[in-house]
Amino acid sequence: MNKSLLLEGLSDAVGFVGGALLGYWIGRLFGLDIFAAGYNNASIAGIVLVGLGGGVGLQLARRWRRHSQAKRKD
């Protein structure tokens, strides 16, 4: 297995899960429960926050990886 592919997959996973957890806890801070019974506006807003957090975390992980690869090439 190529080491760079393993690093890419792990960093993407950590960024996504970390961002999703951060989005979940921010939602909980505002009283948005994604596990509430039924789909009300608060639970949908919480789900959106988790999705946005995961996406932002993934993009930050990719940006970090590009930055560290560019630093190694210099």
C-alpha positions in Angstrom: 0.0 0.0 0.0 1.2 3.4 -0.9 2.0 5.4 2.3 0.7 8.7 0.8 -2.6 7.1 0.0 -2.9 5.9 3.6 -2.1 9.4 4.9 -4.6 10.9 2.6 -7.4 8.5 3.7 -6.6 8.9 7.4 -6.4 12.7 7.3 -9.6 12.9 5.3 -11.4 10.6 7.8 -10.0 12.5 10.9 -10.9 15.9 9.4 -14.5 14.8 8.4 -15.3 13.1 11.7 -13.7 15.8 13.8 -15.6 18.5 11.9 -18.9 16.5 12.1 -18.4 16.1 15.9 -17.7 19.8 16.2 -20.8 20.6 14.3 -22.8 18.2 16.5 -21.6 19.8 19.7 -22.2 23.4 18.4 -25.7 22.3 17.6 -26.1 20.8 21.1 -24.9 24.1 22.5 -27.7 25.9 20.7 -30.3 23.2 21.7 -30.5 21.4 18.3 -30.9 17.7 18.8 -30.3 15.6 15.7 -31.6 12.5 17.5 -35.0 14.0 18.5 -38.1 12.0 17.6 -39.4 13.0 14.2 -38.0 15.7 11.9 -38.7 19.1 13.3 -36.9 22.3 12.3 -34.4 22.0 15.2 -33.3 18.5 14.3 -32.9 19.4 10.6 -30.8 22.4 11.5 -28.7 20.1 13.7 -28.2 17.7 10.8 -27.2 20.5 8.6 -24.6 21.7 11.1 -23.2 18.2 11.3 -22.9 18.0 7.5 -21.4 21.4 7.2 -18.9 20.7 10.0 -17.9 17.4 8.3 -17.4 19.2 5.0 -15.4 22.0 6.6 -13.3 19.5 8.5 -12.6 17.6 5.3 -11.5 20.7 3.5 -9.3 21.8 6.3 -7.6 18.4 6.4 -7.0 18.5 2.6 -5.6 22.1 2.9 -3.3 21.0 5.7 -2.1 18.0 3.6 -1.4 20.2 0.6 0.4 22.7 2.8 2.6 20.0 4.4 3.4 18.5 1.0 4.4 21.8 -0.5 6.6 22.5 2.6 8.4 19.2 2.1 9.1 20.0 -1.6 10.7 23.3 -0.7 
